[in-house]
Amino acid sequence: MCVTPRQEIMVAAMAAGSSDSEVTPVQAQKLFFLIDQNVAVDLGGPQYNFKAYDYGPFDSAVYADLDSLALPEQGMVEIVRNERYRTYRLTERGRQFGTAKLSQLDPRVKDYFARAKDWVKSLSFQELIRAIYQAYPAMRANSIFRE
């Protein structure tokens, strides 16, 4: 098992908070964007290179990391396919790994992970996009989102 430091952060963030670990593609993008915007200095710098895209901040590396974590040799993420899109959730192995990584983080960062994950999961797709655009207007630049 060879998990990169960036993937360790990803698994820890998915394990944080009171809500379950399952995230939609847009929730994953926005969660890791928020982490990069608000606690990157505590994590050795930004983990991704987000650009303004169709629905706000986007980096395809987020999906590449999730896909890698779903490979049998990693076994930390399960990809759940439904009729519209796929979602990502931690396996039991991923939950245990993420919880262990969380315990190693500064309490302020751990708290931010929990609040950010629970917040992105509490909003509808439209509410999440609107909230990100309100807080980060530059991320609206290439948007196709219509309110």
N, CA, C and O of each residue as an XYZ file, in Angstrom:
588
protein
N       0.854     -1.186      0.000
C       0.000      0.000      0.000
C       0.890      1.236      0.000
O       1.731      1.400      0.883
N       0.706      2.093     -0.979
C       1.507      3.310     -1.102
C       0.556      4.501     -1.233
O       0.139      4.861     -2.334
N       0.230      5.090     -0.119
C      -0.673      6.232     -0.087
C       0.176      7.496     -0.018
O       1.052      7.612      0.839
N      -0.078      8.432     -0.908
C       0.674      9.682     -0.911
C       0.228     10.558      0.262
O      -0.861     10.361      0.801
N       1.058     11.517      0.658
C       0.635     12.441      1.717
C      -0.667     13.166      1.371
O      -1.503     13.387      2.247
N      -0.840     13.531      0.120
C      -2.079     14.194     -0.307
C      -3.276     13.260     -0.135
O      -4.344     13.692      0.299
N      -3.102     11.988     -0.472
C      -4.187     11.023     -0.291
C      -4.471     10.774      1.185
O      -5.617     10.525      1.560
N      -3.449     10.837      2.023
C      -3.665     10.713      3.468
C      -4.581     11.830      3.962
O      -5.490     11.594      4.757
N      -4.330     13.058      3.480
C      -5.166     14.199      3.847
C      -6.595     13.972      3.358
O      -7.559     14.253      4.070
N      -6.717     13.462      2.139
C      -8.031     13.186      1.560
C      -8.814     12.196      2.417
O      -9.978     12.439      2.737
N      -8.191     11.097      2.785
C      -8.870     10.072      3.579
C      -9.216     10.617      4.968
O     -10.292     10.337      5.494
N      -8.311     11.388      5.555
C      -8.585     11.989      6.863
C      -9.790     12.925      6.781
O     -10.650     12.902      7.660
N      -9.857     13.743      5.739
C     -10.986     14.675      5.595
C     -12.290     13.924      5.403
O     -13.321     14.332      5.938
N     -12.263     12.843      4.654
C     -13.488     12.065      4.444
C     -13.933     11.364      5.727
O     -15.124     11.113      5.916
N     -12.980     11.047      6.610
C     -13.311     10.377      7.870
C     -13.782     11.363      8.940
O     -14.361     10.953      9.946
N     -13.541     12.647      8.733
C     -13.863     13.667      9.731
C     -15.359     13.924      9.803
O     -16.116     13.563      8.902
N     -15.760     14.547     10.881
C     -17.127     15.036     11.008
C     -18.111     14.005     11.469
O     -17.781     12.842     11.698
N     -19.349     14.474     11.601
C     -20.404     13.613     12.116
C     -21.193     12.923     11.012
O     -21.886     11.937     11.265
N     -21.093     13.434      9.792
C     -21.833     12.815      8.693
C     -21.041     11.630      8.145
O     -19.846     11.493      8.406
N     -21.723     10.780      7.387
C     -21.024      9.628      6.814
C     -19.979     10.094      5.816
O     -19.942     11.269      5.452
N     -19.141      9.189      5.381
C     -17.996      9.556      4.533
C     -18.345      9.704      3.058
O     -17.512     10.169      2.279
N     -19.540      9.328      2.658
C     -19.873      9.336      1.229
C     -20.027     10.760      0.706
O     -20.747     11.576      1.280
N     -19.327     11.040     -0.405
C     -19.393     12.358     -1.027
C     -19.679     12.221     -2.517
O     -19.240     11.274     -3.168
N     -20.418     13.179     -3.033
C     -20.656     13.260     -4.469
C     -19.431     13.898     -5.121
O     -18.574     14.439     -4.421
N     -19.338     13.844     -6.435
C     -18.207     14.507     -7.099
C     -18.087     15.994     -6.745
O     -16.989     16.470     -6.453
N     -19.188     16.719     -6.767
C     -19.105     18.158     -6.474
C     -18.740     18.380     -5.005
O     -18.000     19.316     -4.699
N     -19.231     17.558     -4.102
C     -18.864     17.696     -2.692
C     -17.373     17.437     -2.495
O     -16.716     18.138     -1.725
N     -16.840     16.437     -3.184
C     -15.408     16.147     -3.079
C     -14.585     17.340     -3.575
O     -13.647     17.770     -2.904
N     -14.934     17.868     -4.737
C     -14.195     19.004     -5.286
C     -14.222     20.196     -4.326
O     -13.190     20.815     -4.068
N     -15.390     20.509     -3.808
C     -15.519     21.693     -2.954
C     -14.879     21.469     -1.589
O     -14.306     22.404     -1.028
N     -14.956     20.266     -1.040
C     -14.314     19.981      0.238
C     -12.807     20.194      0.144
O     -12.222     20.869      0.992
N     -12.180     19.630     -0.871
C     -10.731     19.746     -0.970
C     -10.302     21.142     -1.395
O      -9.200     21.576     -1.059
N     -11.153     21.853     -2.128
C     -10.905     23.259     -2.427
C     -10.892     24.072     -1.134
O      -9.985     24.873     -0.909
N     -11.896     23.868     -0.288
C     -11.969     24.607      0.973
C     -10.768     24.314      1.868
O     -10.234     25.218      2.511
N     -10.349     23.061      1.909
C      -9.165     22.705      2.698
C      -7.948     23.456      2.157
O      -7.170     24.013      2.931
N      -7.780     23.472      0.838
C      -6.654     24.195      0.245
C      -6.734     25.689      0.521
O      -5.704     26.337      0.709
N      -7.914     26.234      0.549
C      -8.077     27.671      0.774
C      -7.863     28.072      2.232
O      -7.388     29.174      2.509
N      -8.205     27.197      3.149
C      -8.296     27.614      4.546
C      -7.314     26.986      5.523
O      -7.067     27.560      6.584
N      -6.749     25.836      5.205
C      -5.773     25.229      6.129
C      -4.540     24.688      5.416
O      -3.800     23.888      5.987
N      -4.312     25.109      4.191
C      -3.162     24.601      3.426
C      -1.843     24.865      4.136
O      -0.942     24.026      4.104
N      -1.721     26.012      4.770
C      -0.470     26.347      5.452
C      -0.150     25.315      6.532
O       1.020     25.037      6.791
N      -1.162     24.753      7.154
C      -0.972     23.734      8.192
C      -0.657     22.362      7.614
O      -0.250     21.459      8.344
N      -0.840     22.201      6.315
C      -0.667     20.898      5.665
C       0.520     20.886      4.701
O       0.646     19.976      3.881
N       1.382     21.884      4.798
C       2.540     21.930      3.920
C       2.264     22.582      2.583
O       3.055     22.441      1.651
N       1.155     23.293      2.474
C       0.805     23.988      1.241
C      -0.406     23.363      0.566
O      -0.888     22.310      0.984
N      -0.893     24.021     -0.481
C      -2.055     23.484     -1.203
C      -1.756     22.098     -1.764
O      -0.635     21.809     -2.181
N      -2.762     21.265     -1.765
C      -2.612     19.896     -2.246
C      -3.018     19.762     -3.712
O      -2.586     18.838     -4.401
N      -3.845     20.681     -4.179
C      -4.368     20.605     -5.541
C      -4.179     21.942     -6.250
O      -3.774     22.932     -5.640
N      -4.479     21.954     -7.547
C      -4.354     23.150     -8.363
C      -5.727     23.472     -8.959
O      -5.974     23.241    -10.143
N      -6.602     24.003     -8.128
C      -7.975     24.266     -8.553
C      -8.040     25.428     -9.526
O      -7.362     26.443     -9.369
N      -8.884     25.246    -10.541
C      -9.152     26.278    -11.545
C     -10.665     26.489    -11.606
O     -11.444     25.586    -11.302
N     -11.063     27.689    -12.002
C     -12.474     27.970    -12.217
C     -12.950     27.121    -13.392
O     -12.333     27.124    -14.457
N     -14.043     26.400    -13.196
C     -14.537     25.485    -14.218
C     -16.056     25.579    -14.278
O     -16.630     26.537    -13.762
N     -16.710     24.618    -14.890
C     -18.155     24.663    -15.122
C     -18.966     24.959    -13.861
O     -19.896     25.764    -13.893
N     -18.618     24.316    -12.763
C     -19.349     24.480    -11.517
C     -18.409     24.917    -10.403
O     -18.489     24.418     -9.280
N     -17.526     25.843    -10.717
C     -16.622     26.380     -9.711
C     -15.298     25.653     -9.672
O     -14.888     25.046    -10.661
N     -14.621     25.709     -8.526
C     -13.272     25.155     -8.424
C     -13.235     23.671     -8.767
O     -14.060     22.881     -8.309
N     -12.234     23.318     -9.601
C     -12.134     21.944    -10.085
C     -10.677     21.596    -10.329
O      -9.908     22.410    -10.840
N     -10.305     20.375     -9.958
C      -9.011     19.796    -10.316
C      -9.248     18.306    -10.535
O      -9.691     17.603     -9.626
N      -8.953     17.830    -11.736
C      -9.178     16.414    -12.051
C      -8.336     15.491    -11.172
O      -8.646     14.306    -11.052
N      -7.280     16.015    -10.558
C      -6.446     15.198     -9.668
C      -7.231     14.709     -8.453
O      -6.881     13.684     -7.867
N      -8.288     15.425     -8.065
C      -9.136     14.952     -6.965
C      -9.721     13.592     -7.344
O      -9.671     12.652     -6.551
N     -10.270     13.487     -8.546
C     -10.843     12.216     -8.995
C      -9.772     11.146     -9.172
O      -9.996      9.978     -8.855
N      -8.606     11.547     -9.681
C      -7.512     10.583     -9.850
C      -7.102      9.996     -8.498
O      -6.851      8.795     -8.392
N      -7.035     10.836     -7.475
C      -6.690     10.342     -6.139
C      -7.777      9.418     -5.589
O      -7.468      8.368     -5.026
N      -9.030      9.796     -5.747
C     -10.123      8.938     -5.274
C     -10.109      7.594     -6.002
O     -10.288      6.544     -5.384
N      -9.897      7.631     -7.311
C      -9.829      6.388     -8.089
C      -8.661      5.519     -7.635
O      -8.795      4.301     -7.523
N      -7.527      6.140     -7.377
C      -6.362      5.393     -6.903
C      -6.631      4.747     -5.538
O      -6.244      3.604     -5.296
N      -7.285      5.477     -4.672
C      -7.611      4.951     -3.343
C      -8.636      3.825     -3.406
O      -8.793      3.069     -2.447
N      -9.335      3.714     -4.536
C     -10.320      2.644     -4.715
C      -9.709      1.378     -5.306
O     -10.368      0.339     -5.338
N      -8.470      1.443     -5.772
C      -7.821      0.249     -6.321
C      -7.698     -0.821     -5.244
O      -7.535     -0.496     -4.068
N      -7.773     -2.089     -5.629
C      -7.712     -3.166     -4.626
C      -6.495     -3.091     -3.697
O      -6.600     -3.396     -2.509
N      -5.344     -2.686     -4.240
C      -4.152     -2.628     -3.383
C      -4.222     -1.506     -2.340
O      -3.517     -1.553     -1.331
N      -5.060     -0.510     -2.578
C      -5.276      0.551     -1.578
C      -6.466      0.183     -0.699
O      -6.358      0.119      0.525
N      -7.592     -0.055     -1.345
C      -8.793     -0.495     -0.639
C      -9.347      0.469      0.381
O      -9.945      0.046      1.370
N      -9.159      1.765      0.161
C      -9.626      2.743      1.143
C     -10.917      3.447      0.756
O     -11.632      3.964      1.614
N     -11.210      3.467     -0.536
C     -12.405      4.146     -1.030
C     -13.201      3.164     -1.866
O     -12.649      2.362     -2.620
N     -14.507      3.249     -1.712
C     -15.418      2.478     -2.557
C     -16.130      3.463     -3.477
O     -16.633      4.494     -3.032
N     -16.165      3.135     -4.752
C     -16.900      3.957     -5.719
C     -18.277      3.344     -5.884
O     -18.417      2.173     -6.236
N     -19.290      4.157     -5.622
C     -20.678      3.710     -5.714
C     -21.272      4.352     -6.958
O     -21.331      5.577     -7.066
N     -21.709      3.525     -7.888
C     -22.280      4.048     -9.128
C     -23.804      4.024     -9.037
O     -24.404      3.033     -8.621
N     -24.411      5.140     -9.435
C     -25.871      5.165     -9.538
C     -26.238      5.666    -10.927
O     -25.369      5.815    -11.787
N     -27.497      5.920    -11.145
C     -27.951      6.261    -12.504
C     -27.432      7.606    -13.002
O     -27.365      7.806    -14.214
N     -27.064      8.529    -12.129
C     -26.652      9.865    -12.563
C     -25.154     10.110    -12.476
O     -24.583     10.749    -13.360
N     -24.525      9.629    -11.454
C     -23.097      9.856    -11.246
C     -22.599      8.850    -10.225
O     -23.360      8.023     -9.723
N     -21.328      8.932     -9.930
C     -20.809      8.037     -8.912
C     -20.508      8.831     -7.650
O     -20.268     10.037     -7.698
N     -20.524      8.145     -6.538
C     -20.141      8.760     -5.279
C     -18.957      7.981     -4.725
O     -18.623      6.894     -5.198
N     -18.340      8.559     -3.724
C     -17.151      7.973     -3.125
C     -17.368      7.865     -1.623
O     -17.829      8.813     -0.987
N     -17.032      6.701     -1.055
C     -17.132      6.560      0.397
C     -15.980      5.702      0.888
O     -15.434      4.875      0.158
N     -15.631      5.922      2.129
C     -14.542      5.155      2.720
C     -14.980      3.732      2.990
O     -16.118      3.476      3.384
N     -14.064      2.818      2.772
C     -14.258      1.439      3.215
C     -13.939      1.407      4.708
O     -13.528      2.420      5.275
N     -14.120      0.276      5.335
C     -13.751      0.164      6.743
C     -12.249      0.426      6.913
O     -11.835      1.094      7.861
N     -11.458     -0.092      6.011
C     -10.006      0.148      6.038
C      -9.708      1.640      5.921
O      -8.865      2.172      6.643
N     -10.402      2.305      5.012
C     -10.222      3.740      4.834
C     -10.652      4.530      6.051
O      -9.987      5.490      6.439
N     -11.757      4.134      6.656
C     -12.244      4.823      7.858
C     -11.220      4.710      8.980
O     -10.924      5.697      9.654
N     -10.685      3.521      9.182
C      -9.692      3.318     10.240
C      -8.421      4.131      9.962
O      -7.874      4.771     10.860
N      -7.968      4.095      8.730
C      -6.778      4.846      8.331
C      -7.025      6.342      8.518
O      -6.192      7.046      9.090
N      -8.169      6.825      8.034
C      -8.495      8.250      8.134
C      -8.618      8.718      9.572
O      -8.167      9.812      9.911
N      -9.223      7.904     10.413
C      -9.365      8.250     11.824
C      -7.994      8.337     12.490
O      -7.748      9.234     13.296
N      -7.112      7.414     12.155
C      -5.747      7.448     12.700
C      -5.011      8.705     12.239
O      -4.317      9.341     13.031
N      -5.158      9.065     10.967
C      -4.502     10.271     10.447
C      -5.080     11.528     11.093
O      -4.347     12.473     11.388
N      -6.389     11.538     11.309
C      -7.012     12.687     11.973
C      -6.408     12.912     13.352
O      -6.175     14.052     13.755
N      -6.161     11.838     14.063
C      -5.632     11.963     15.427
C      -4.231     12.570     15.443
O      -3.772     13.029     16.489
N      -3.553     12.580     14.307
C      -2.201     13.141     14.212
C      -2.204     14.623     13.813
O      -1.167     15.285     13.847
N      -3.362     15.124     13.442
C      -3.447     16.514     12.987
C      -3.611     17.477     14.156
O      -4.084     17.108     15.230
N      -3.210     18.711     13.919
C      -3.471     19.784     14.870
C      -4.981     19.834     15.116
O      -5.757     19.736     14.165
N      -5.412     19.986     16.370
C      -6.855     19.988     16.662
C      -7.647     21.020     15.854
O      -8.803     20.777     15.506
N      -7.036     22.163     15.557
C      -7.727     23.187     14.771
C      -7.980     22.702     13.343
O      -9.045     22.958     12.780
N      -7.014     22.008     12.762
C      -7.152     21.469     11.408
C      -8.178     20.329     11.412
O      -9.032     20.248     10.529
N      -8.084     19.476     12.388
C      -9.045     18.372     12.523
C     -10.469     18.922     12.627
O     -11.386     18.398     11.995
N     -10.649     19.964     13.414
C     -11.966     20.593     13.555
C     -12.416     21.200     12.228
O     -13.588     21.091     11.866
N     -11.504     21.835     11.502
C     -11.872     22.415     10.215
C     -12.312     21.329      9.231
O     -13.307     21.495      8.526
N     -11.579     20.230      9.184
C     -11.962     19.116      8.307
C     -13.399     18.694      8.607
O     -14.202     18.520      7.689
N     -13.720     18.532      9.877
C     -15.060     18.075     10.275
C     -16.127     19.092      9.873
O     -17.154     18.728      9.301
N     -15.883     20.346     10.171
C     -16.874     21.372      9.845
C     -17.054     21.507      8.338
O     -18.179     21.626      7.852
N     -15.945     21.489      7.596
C     -16.025     21.639      6.139
C     -16.762     20.460      5.509
O     -17.615     20.651      4.642
N     -16.437     19.247      5.941
C     -17.099     18.079      5.348
C     -18.595     18.077      5.678
O     -19.427     17.850      4.800
N     -18.927     18.328      6.925
C     -20.347     18.347      7.291
C     -21.086     19.465      6.558
O     -22.246     19.292      6.185
N     -20.432     20.605      6.349
C     -21.064     21.725      5.653
C     -21.325     21.383      4.191
O     -22.439     21.592      3.709
N     -20.331     20.862      3.469
C     -20.563     20.560      2.051
C     -21.634     19.486      1.887
O     -22.376     19.495      0.905
N     -21.718     18.570      2.837
C     -22.719     17.509      2.742
C     -24.117     17.991      3.129
O     -25.110     17.357      2.772
N     -24.201     19.098      3.850
C     -25.507     19.591      4.304
C     -26.255     20.387      3.242
O     -27.448     20.651      3.390
N     -25.563     20.771      2.177
C     -26.158     21.629      1.153
C     -26.528     20.842     -0.095
O     -25.898     19.839     -0.429
N     -27.558     21.318     -0.774
C     -27.891     20.753     -2.083
C     -26.817     21.173     -3.081
O     -26.000     22.047     -2.793
N     -26.823     20.555     -4.237
C     -25.884     20.914     -5.300
C     -25.930     22.421     -5.559
O     -24.891     23.081     -5.567
N     -27.132     22.965     -5.771
C     -27.289     24.384     -6.091
C     -26.816     25.269     -4.943
O     -26.131     26.268     -5.166
N     -27.180     24.904     -3.716
C     -26.774     25.704     -2.560
C     -25.251     25.719     -2.406
O     -24.660     26.753     -2.091
N     -24.631     24.576     -2.629
C     -23.185     24.482     -2.496
C     -22.476     25.345     -3.543
O     -21.545     26.081     -3.216
N     -22.908     25.256     -4.779
C     -22.300     26.061     -5.835
C     -22.481     27.545     -5.540
O     -21.529     28.319     -5.644
N     -23.692     27.948     -5.172
C     -23.953     29.358     -4.838
C     -23.064     29.841     -3.699
O     -22.488     30.926     -3.774
N     -22.953     29.044     -2.655
C     -22.156     29.432     -1.483
C     -20.676     29.582     -1.843
O     -20.016     30.514     -1.385
N     -20.161     28.670     -2.658
C     -18.758     28.765     -3.077
C     -18.558     30.018     -3.924
O     -17.574     30.733     -3.741
N     -19.472     30.292     -4.843
C     -19.345     31.483     -5.682
C     -19.429     32.757     -4.843
O     -18.742     33.739     -5.124
N     -20.265     32.736     -3.824
C     -20.389     33.918     -2.966
C     -19.085     34.161     -2.203
O     -18.631     35.300     -2.096
N     -18.489     33.101     -1.676
C     -17.262     33.235     -0.890
C     -16.009     33.404     -1.754
O     -15.042     34.041     -1.337
N     -16.035     32.834     -2.952
C     -14.872     32.847     -3.846
C     -15.328     33.255     -5.252
O     -15.376     32.413     -6.149
N     -15.660     34.524     -5.454
C     -16.230     34.966     -6.742
C     -15.357     34.675     -7.953
O     -15.891     34.496     -9.047
N     -14.062     34.621     -7.806
C     -13.190     34.329     -8.940
C     -13.441     32.937     -9.500
O     -13.130     32.679    -10.663
N     -13.990     32.048     -8.709
C     -14.244     30.678     -9.156
C     -15.486     30.577    -10.045
O     -15.809     29.495    -10.535
N     -16.171     31.679    -10.253
C     -17.338     31.721    -11.126
C     -16.937     31.978    -12.589
O     -17.779     31.890    -13.483
N     -15.688     32.288    -12.830
C     -15.212     32.779    -14.134
C     -15.671     31.944    -15.324
O     -16.090     32.524    -16.326
N     -15.617     30.643    -15.270
C     -15.965     29.798    -16.412
C     -17.245     29.005    -16.193
O     -17.458     27.960    -16.808
N     -18.084     29.511    -15.317
C     -19.254     28.774    -14.883
C     -20.315     28.596    -15.962
O     -20.561     29.485    -16.777
N     -20.934     27.418    -15.941
C     -22.130     27.176    -16.751
C     -23.353     27.063    -15.842
O     -24.463     26.810    -16.310
N     -23.139     27.252    -14.543
C     -24.217     27.153    -13.547
C     -25.207     28.287    -13.729
O     -24.833     29.458    -13.793
N     -26.462     27.922    -13.810
C     -27.549     28.899    -13.948
C     -28.445     28.827    -12.726
O     -28.935     27.760    -12.356
N     -28.648     29.965    -12.115
C     -29.477     29.996    -10.908
C     -30.940     30.170    -11.238
O     -31.775     30.216    -10.335
